Amino acid sequence: MADHYEVLGVAKDATEDQIKKAYRKLARELHPDVNSAPEAQERFKLVTHAYEVLSDSDSRRNYDNGGGQGGFGGGGGFNGFGDIFDTFFGSGSQRGPRSRVERGEDALLRVSLTLEEVTFGVNKSEEIDTAVLCETCSGSCAQPGTGFDTCDICRGSGTIQRQVRTLMGNMVTNSPCGSCRGYGQTIPHPCVSCRGQGRVRARRTIEFAVPAGVEDGLRMQLRGQGEVGQAGGPNGDLHIDFTVKPHEIFGRSGDDLTCVLEVPLHDAVLGAHAKLQTFDGELDVAIEPGVQTGEVITVRHKGVNHLRGSGRGDLKITVAVQTPTKLDKDQKDLFKKLAVLRQSEGIKLAKHTTGFFGRNKRS
């Protein structure tokens, strides 16, 4: 197997540009349309294959490290029946040069929300690092004032025809042109800002509305807000993953908001009114006389707005009666008097219920 560097006549440390120039020079001399000699056709196949290996950084690294030579067992070998069929008869899938314009990749953005933002929805403005259209060339990939040249190797077709000797005889195959990489055109003066890609990496601001009712782990898709494609191609999509930060006071159960209200023993016995600071502002809550620990006070339509449809969940307030642990002498005397007055009530087991906290609910 001939050494690829020797085939192209370049040194092993040749730059990508030097390899490309050497190939273009030899291809002009040996192309079947120019030179019909049998030995020229064989050399043309060797030169083209050498360029395909050395022009790609990964395959060149593999070759330099003693990897496959691009034959039946190497990196350029056959991969199943489809590749064999394509090699013998031509793939027929590419008609004309391929377009430089490609759709951009999808992007992912993670956004953290507060429980209050989830309850009512919020408009967000976030910065993301993504691919944007090159302002210098406006996506054309070429320096302003310059254009493209028709590839002088494939003459604008984007493909190279070769003859392959097989058990079935000589077959003609089509493969992407190694000089223009199948585009049919070359860029003599690539844009220096984007290096001929038509896009650059930059930070840009994304503005979007977060609907009320989203949950932790929910993903929202914004079509056309992802990375811009090569050569100014259409944008991919933006996927937004939401996480909801825990709140110091309130929790969430479905679309209901939950909280615990600590009620002093005397207010639990006599009843009272409590003013609570909620996401809807100050809320007056009535505590009925005799309220028990575990009872739930329900305030209608003060929960999370439904993600789908109208309306809101409820605010569920679980009562926790606070039994005093430190009493002065006068307070102890009062409780002793109360115990005497209520001595008919002893300590006993309660009747079985389906839930310790589910017996009594107030709404």
C-alpha positions in Angstrom: 0.0 0.0 0.0 1.5 3.3 -1.1 2.1 6.0 1.5 -0.5 8.7 1.2 2.0 11.5 1.8 4.2 10.2 -1.0 1.2 9.8 -3.3 0.4 13.5 -2.9 4.1 14.6 -2.7 3.9 16.3 0.6 5.7 16.0 3.9 4.2 14.2 6.9 3.9 17.6 8.7 2.2 19.3 5.8 -0.6 21.7 6.6 -4.2 21.2 5.5 -3.8 23.9 2.9 -0.6 22.4 1.5 -2.4 19.0 1.2 -5.3 20.6 -0.5 -3.1 22.5 -3.0 -1.1 19.3 -3.8 -4.3 17.3 -4.5 -5.9 20.0 -6.7 -2.7 20.2 -8.8 -2.5 16.4 -9.3 -6.3 16.1 -9.8 -6.1 18.6 -12.7 -3.4 16.5 -14.4 -4.9 13.0 -13.8 -8.7 13.5 -14.0 -10.2 11.1 -16.6 -11.7 14.0 -18.5 -8.2 15.4 -19.0 -6.0 12.3 -19.1 -7.4 9.1 -20.6 -4.2 7.0 -20.0 -4.9 3.9 -18.0 -2.0 4.6 -15.6 -3.4 8.1 -15.1 -6.7 6.7 -14.0 -5.0 4.4 -11.5 -3.0 7.3 -10.1 -6.1 9.5 -9.9 -7.8 6.9 -7.7 -4.7 6.8 -5.4 -4.4 10.5 -5.2 -8.1 11.0 -4.5 -8.1 8.3 -1.8 -5.0 9.8 -0.2 -6.6 13.2 -0.1 -9.8 11.8 1.5 -7.8 10.3 4.3 -5.4 13.2 4.9 -7.9 16.0 4.6 -10.0 14.8 7.5 -8.3 15.4 10.9 -9.7 12.2 12.5 -8.9 9.9 9.6 -5.4 11.5 9.3 -4.7 11.0 13.0 -5.8 7.4 12.7 -3.6 6.9 9.6 -0.5 8.5 11.3 -1.0 6.1 14.3 -1.0 3.1 12.0 -4.7 2.7 11.6 -6.7 1.5 8.6 -5.5 2.4 5.1 -9.0 2.9 3.7 -9.2 -0.6 2.2 -11.6 -3.5 2.9 -10.5 -3.6 6.6 -9.7 0.0 7.3 -11.6 3.2 8.0 -12.7 3.6 4.4 -14.0 0.0 4.0 -17.4 -1.4 3.4 -20.1 -1.3 6.1 -22.7 -3.9 5.1 -24.7 -4.8 2.0 -25.8 -1.2 1.4 -22.2 0.1 1.1 -21.2 -2.8 -1.2 -24.2 -2.2 -3.4 -23.4 1.5 -3.5 -19.8 0.9 -4.4 -20.7 -1.5 -7.3 -23.6 0.4 -8.8 -23.5 3.9 -7.3 -25.7 5.1 -4.5 -27.9 7.2 -6.7 -29.0 9.2 -3.6 -27.2 12.4 -4.4 -28.3 14.2 -7.5 -26.2 17.3 -7.9 -24.1 19.1 -5.3 -25.3 19.1 -1.7 -26.4 22.3 -0.1 -24.2 24.1 2.4 -27.3 25.3 4.2 -28.2 23.0 7.1 -30.7 23.1 10.0 -29.2 24.2 13.3 -28.9 22.0 16.3 -31.4 22.0 19.2 -30.4 23.8 22.4 -31.1 23.1 26.0 -31.7 25.7 28.7 -32.3 25.0 32.4 -34.4 27.5 34.3 -35.1 27.7 38.0 -38.5 29.0 39.2 -39.9 30.0 42.5 -43.2 28.6 43.7 -44.8 32.0 43.4 -43.8 32.2 39.7 -45.2 28.8 39.1 -48.5 29.8 40.8 -49.2 32.7 38.5 -46.8 32.3 35.5 -44.0 34.7 34.7 -42.2 36.3 31.8 -38.5 35.3 31.7 -35.4 36.7 30.0 -32.4 34.4 29.9 -29.0 34.5 28.3 -27.7 31.4 26.5 -24.4 30.6 24.7 -25.4 29.5 21.2 -24.6 29.7 17.5 -25.9 32.9 15.9 -25.8 34.2 12.3 -22.4 35.7 11.4 -22.8 39.5 11.1 -19.8 39.8 8.8 -21.0 37.6 6.0 -24.7 37.4 6.9 -24.4 33.6 6.6 -22.9 33.5 3.1 -19.6 32.0 4.4 -17.5 34.2 2.1 -15.8 37.4 2.7 -18.0 40.4 1.9 -17.6 41.3 -1.8 -16.5 37.8 -2.8 -18.3 34.7 -3.9 -17.9 31.1 -4.8 -15.9 29.3 -7.5 -17.1 26.3 -9.3 -15.0 23.3 -8.2 -12.4 22.6 -10.9 -12.1 19.0 -9.9 -15.8 17.8 -10.0 -16.8 20.8 -12.2 -19.7 21.7 -10.0 -21.3 18.3 -9.8 -20.2 17.6 -6.2 -19.3 14.0 -7.1 -16.3 12.1 -8.6 -16.8 9.1 -10.8 -14.4 6.2 -10.4 -13.9 2.8 -12.0 -13.7 -0.1 -9.5 -12.5 -3.6 -10.4 -14.8 -6.2 -8.9 -15.6 -9.8 -9.3 -18.3 -8.7 -11.6 -16.0 -6.6 -13.8 -15.3 -2.9 -13.9 -18.0 -0.8 -12.2 -18.4 3.0 -12.2 -19.1 4.5 -8.8 -20.0 8.0 -7.6 -18.5 9.5 -4.4 -18.5 13.0 -3.0 -15.7 15.2 -4.4 -12.9 15.4 -1.9 -11.9 18.9 -3.0 -15.2 20.7 -2.4 -16.6 18.0 -0.1 -19.6 17.5 -2.3 -20.8 21.1 -2.5 -19.7 21.7 -6.1 -18.3 25.0 -5.2 -15.2 26.2 -3.3 -14.8 29.4 -1.2 -11.6 31.2 -2.3 -11.9 33.8 0.4 -13.8 32.3 3.5 -15.2 34.8 6.0 -12.5 35.4 8.6 -15.1 35.9 11.4 -16.9 32.6 11.0 -14.2 30.7 9.1 -16.5 29.9 6.3 -19.3 28.5 8.5 -21.8 31.3 8.3 -22.3 31.3 12.0 -20.4 32.1 15.2 -20.7 31.4 18.9 -22.1 34.2 21.0 -24.4 34.9 23.9 -27.9 36.1 23.1 -31.0 36.9 25.2 -34.1 34.7 25.0 -37.4 36.0 26.2 -40.3 33.7 26.8 -43.4 33.3 28.9 -43.6 30.6 31.5 -47.2 29.4 31.9 -48.7 29.1 35.3 -48.9 25.5 36.7 -45.6 24.1 35.3 -44.1 21.4 37.5 -40.6 20.5 38.5 -39.0 18.5 35.6 -41.4 19.7 32.9 -39.9 20.6 29.5 -41.1 23.3 27.2 -40.2 23.5 23.5 -39.7 26.8 21.7 -39.6 26.1 18.0 -37.0 28.0 16.0 -35.2 29.4 19.0 -32.2 27.0 19.0 -28.9 27.3 17.2 -28.7 28.9 13.7 -27.7 26.4 11.1 -24.6 26.3 8.9 -24.5 28.9 6.1 -27.4 30.7 7.7 -29.7 27.6 7.8 -32.9 27.6 9.8 -32.6 27.5 13.6 -33.1 24.4 15.6 -35.5 24.3 18.6 -34.9 25.4 22.2 -35.8 23.0 25.0 -36.3 24.5 28.4 -36.2 22.3 31.5 -37.9 23.8 34.6 -36.9 23.2 38.2 -38.9 24.6 41.1 -37.1 25.8 44.2 -38.6 24.8 47.6 -40.5 27.6 49.5 -39.9 28.3 53.1 -43.6 28.3 54.0 -45.7 26.8 51.3 -45.6 23.4 49.5 -47.5 22.1 46.6 -49.7 19.0 46.1 -51.0 18.9 42.5 -52.4 22.3 42.0 -53.1 22.9 45.7 -50.9 25.0 47.9 -50.2 23.6 51.3 -49.0 25.1 54.6 -49.1 24.4 58.4 -50.7 26.9 60.8 -49.4 26.8 64.4 -52.3 27.7 66.7 -51.8 28.4 70.4 -53.9 26.2 72.7 -56.1 28.9 74.0 -57.0 30.1 70.4 -57.7 26.5 69.5 -60.1 26.2 72.4 -61.8 29.6 72.1 -61.5 30.2 68.3 -59.7 33.1 66.7 -59.0 34.9 63.4 -55.5 34.8 61.8 -54.1 37.1 59.2 -51.8 35.2 56.9 -49.4 36.5 54.2 -50.0 34.4 51.1 -49.1 34.8 47.4 -52.4 36.6 47.0 -51.6 39.1 49.7 -53.0 39.2 53.3 -55.7 36.6 53.9 -58.0 36.4 56.9 -58.6 32.9 58.1 -61.2 31.9 60.8 -60.1 29.3 63.4 -63.2 27.7 64.7 -63.5 27.0 68.5 -62.3 23.5 69.4 -60.1 23.0 66.3 -57.9 19.9 66.5 -54.4 19.2 65.3 -54.5 17.8 61.8 -57.7 19.5 60.8 -57.4 21.1 57.3 -58.9 24.5 56.6 -59.5 24.9 52.9 -59.5 28.3 51.2 -61.0 27.9 47.7 -59.2 29.0 44.6 -56.1 30.3 46.3 -53.8 27.6 44.9 -51.8 27.2 41.7 -53.4 28.2 38.4 -54.1 25.2 36.3 -51.6 24.5 33.5 -54.4 23.4 31.2 -57.7 25.0 31.4 -58.9 27.9 33.6 -59.3 28.1 37.4 -57.0 27.5 40.3 -56.4 24.9 43.0 -57.1 25.5 46.7 -55.0 26.6 49.7 -54.9 23.8 52.2 -54.0 24.9 55.7 -53.2 22.1 58.2 -53.7 23.1 61.8 -51.0 22.2 64.4 -52.3 23.0 67.9 -49.4 24.2 70.1 -49.4 22.7 73.6 -47.5 25.0 76.0 -44.4 23.5 77.6 -43.3 26.3 80.0 -46.0 27.6 82.4 -45.7 29.9 85.3 -47.5 29.3 88.6 -50.6 31.2 87.7 -51.0 29.4 84.4 -50.5 26.0 86.0 -53.2 26.9 88.6 -55.6 27.8 85.8 -55.0 24.5 84.0 -55.5 22.6 87.3 -58.9 24.4 87.8 -59.8 23.4 84.2 -58.9 19.8 84.9 -61.1 19.8 87.9 -64.0 21.2 86.0 -63.5 18.7 83.2 -62.6 15.7 85.3 -65.4 13.6 83.8 -63.2 13.5 80.6 -60.4 10.9 81.0 -57.6 9.7 78.7 -58.9 7.0 76.4 -58.3 5.3 73.1 -60.1 6.9 70.1 -62.3 5.1 67.7 -60.6 3.8 64.6 -60.6 6.1 61.6 -59.2 5.9 58.1 -56.6 8.6 58.8 -55.4 10.3 62.0 -55.6 13.7 60.3 -58.6 13.0 58.1 -61.5 13.1 60.5 -62.4 16.7 60.5 -62.0 19.3 57.7 -63.2 22.8 57.6 -63.7 24.8 54.4 
